[in-house]
C-alpha cells in the first residue's frame, strides 16, 4: 500500500512516464526537506521501480512532469526536451491587465551557476480584466533557465500572483486575503517533444482544482477557454494527493 495516493498519470511509454505534479510538492528531497514526500518517491512507489527526473518544476508549480525509468533514457529525453522542435507550455496567472497585442518575446539573460546564460520566452495573453486586475498568460520558454517564466513575465511588469521571490508582496497579500490564493499561479500545461524511437510525445495536464475554481470565477475565463480549450478539461481533485504543508 502506498504511503500517499498515486499522482495522476498522464502518459506512459516503455521507459518514461508523464504525471501531473500537484502544487506544494517538491520534485526531490533536499537538505532542508529530507523527509518530504517528493515526486521522485511518489512516482517510484506508484510504479514499483526507480525513476529519474528529466526536468524540474518549482515546489508551488503544478502540471506536466516527465520522468524516465532508467538513467540512459533520462539523458536522451533531457536532450530531446532541449531540441528546437520541443515545446513546453505554461499558464501564468499574473498581476495587472495584459494590454499587449500578439506574442511578446522576452530576451534577458539569467545568472546561473555557470554564469550569465541567454534566456528566451514567448508570451501571449489569454484573458485580462481590470476588476480584479489580473491576467492569464500562455508562456512558451525557448530555453530552460531557473525561474525563467517567473522572471520573464515580471520583466513585462506582470509578476505571477503569489510569487514571493519575484512578485509584489502587497498584491500577493490582497489575493491571499480576498480570494484565498495560497500558491504560485503557474501551471505546466503541455509538453511536446520527439521521443528516441521516432514518435512524438504530446501531453496536456488539466488544471488542479484550486486554480480551476478561482480562474472560472474571473471575468476573462470564457475568453481564455476559447483561446486555450485545454482549460476546460475536468480539473484534478486536490483530494487525490496528500499535499505538503
N, C-alpha and C positions, 0 to 999 in steps of 0.2 A: 504493500500500500504506500502511495506517495505521501511524503510529508506535507505537500501542498497540492491543490488541484492542478491538473495539467494546464499548460498555457495553450491558447488557440493555435492549432496547426493550420497554416495557410496553404502550403505546398510541400511536396516531398519527392526527392529523387533517390537514386541508388546510394549516393554518398553525400547528400545535403538535405537540409530542411529549411523552410522559412516559417517562422512563428510570428505572432503579433505580441510584441513586448508590452506588458501593462505599464502604466505610469508608476513612478516612485519605486521602481525595482532596478537595482544595479545589474549590469551585464556580467560582472565578475567581482569576486571578493577582493578587497584591498586591505592595507594595514589598518585603516580605521573602521572597516566593516568585515572583520574576519568571520563573523558568524552569520552574515547576511544570507538570506535565501536568494542567491543570484540566479540570473537566467541560465548560466552555464550548468549549474546544479539542477535547476528545474527541468531543463530540456534533457539533460543526461538521465535523470530519473524517469522522465516520461518515455524516453526511447529505450532505456535499458542499456545504453552504451555511451562511450565517451564522445563529446562533441567539442568543436573548435570554433571560436568566433571568426567570422570573415570580416565583419566591420563592427562598429560600436554605436550605441545610442546613449545619450545622456540619461542619467537616472530618471529625470522627470519626463523625458520624451517617450512617447508610445509609438507603436507601429511596427512595420516590417523589419525583422531581424534575421539575417542569413547566417546559418551555421553549417559546418561540414562535419562529417563523421570520421575524417582522418586528416592528418596534417598536410599531406600532399594535396588533397582536394582543396583544403583551406587556402593554400598558396595559389592554386590555379584560379579559384574563384575571386580571391583578392585582386589578382592581376586583371581578371575579366571585368571586375567592378570599376577598375581604373581606365578601362578602354574607352575610346571615343564613342562607341556605339552603345555604351551603357548609360542608364539614366536612373537617378534617384529623384523622387518627387516628394516634397514636404508640404504640409499645410502649416502656416504660421498665423496665429491669432494675435493681432498686434494693436498697439495704441494708435489712435488717430484715424481720420477718414482718408483713405488712399485716393489720391486725385490724379495719379499718373495714367497716361494712355498707353496701351500696349505693354510689351515686355521691357522691363528696365534691367540693364546689365550692370552689375557692380564688380569692379576690378580693384581690389585693395589687398595688399599683401598682409599676411598674418604671421606673427612671430611664432615659430615652432622651436623644438629642441635643436633643430639643425639650422636655425637662423630664420630670416625672413623668407617666406615662400609665397609665390603667386597664388591668389585665390580668386575664383570667378564664379558668380552666381547669376542666374536669370530669374527675375521676379515679376509676377503679374498679379493683379488684383482680381479676386473672385466676387467680392462684395464689400461694401463700405456703408457706414451710417454716421450721422452727426449726433444722434441721440439714441443710445450712447455712442461716444466717439471711439469707434473701433473698426477694424477691417479684417478680412480673411484673405491671406495671400497664398499663392501657389509658388513654390520655390524649387528651381532646378539647379542644384550645386554642380558646377562643372568639375570642381576639384573637391577634395575631402579633408579640409583642414579642421583643426579643433575649434568647435563653436562657430564654424563658418556661417551657417544660416543665421544664427543669433546675432553675429556681428554685422553681417551684411544688411539685414533689414534695419538694424539700428543705424547704419550708415545712411540710410534713406529717411531717417528720423521717424521710424515706425518700429520701436523696440517691441519684442514679444512681451505680452502680458504675463506677469508673474515671473519674469526673468530677474532674479536677484542680483546677477552679476553685470548684465549689460542693459538692464531696463531702467524704468522710472519707479522709484520706491513709493512715491506718492500715489501714482496711478495704480500700482500693484496693490497697495493697501485699499484703495477705493473699490477695486474689483473683488478683493477678498471680502470686504465688509458688506458691500451691496449686492454682490452676485455669487458669493460663495466660492470663488475661484481659488483652488488650493494647489494648483501645479502649473508648470510651464505650458503655454499654449502652442505646443509643437508636436506634430504627428508625422511619422514617415508613412506616407500614403502608398507609395508604389516603388517597386524595384523592377528594373528591366535590364537584363544583361545576357550576353552569349554564354552558353554552357560549353564545357570542354568537348562534349560529344557532338557539337554542331547544332544542337537545338537552342531554343531561346527560353529563358525564364522571364515571365511577365506576371507579377503577382501584386495584388492590392490588399491592403488591410482596411477593414471597416474602422470607423471611429470607435473609441471606447465610450461607454455611456455617459461618463462625466462631461466630456466635451460635447457629445451629440445633444444632450439635454439643454445645455446652455446655448449652443450655437443655433439650435432650432428656434429659440425664443427671440433671436435678434432680427432686426428689420431686413437684413440682407440675405437671409437664409435661402429663400426661393431663388433669388438671382444666382447665388453661389452654386446651388444644386444644378441649375440649368447649365452653368459653365463647367461643373465637375460632377457628373452623375454619380460617381462613386460615393459621394457624401450621403446619398440616400440608402446605402446598404444598411441592413439591420445592425445596430450598434452592438458591440461586445459588452456583456454584462460585467459590471465591477464585482459581482458576487462570485464569478467563476475563478478568480485568482486572489489569493491572500496577498494583500499589499504590505510593503514595508511602511513603517511609520514615517 
